Amino acid sequence: MDHYFEQMFENAVKNMVDKIMNYNDKSLMKWVIDYEPTNGYMFNDSPQLTIIDNLVDEDGHSGASFAICLRRARQELINMTIS
């Protein structure tokens, strides 16, 4: 069962990365890479977070899973830009 949840999480991260990278306004990806929230992502009213939340709505995130997924997606986006 653990493998199932790990795979679900990996799919959610991949979906988030893909949606951010392919969003029509490339400033969204730059914002994700550059932005470091002081209070985390969960209790944050940034309009960019609303955009990302709407992009990945089909993944059915809770506030916590969205925040964890976005942190992981951010790291993957950073790694892609470094490579």
Secondary structure, DSSP 8 states (H G I E B T S, - for coil): -HHHHHHHHHHHHHHHHHHHHTSS-THHHHHHHH---SSTTTT---HHHHHHHHHTGGG---HHHHHHHHHHHHHHHHHHHH-
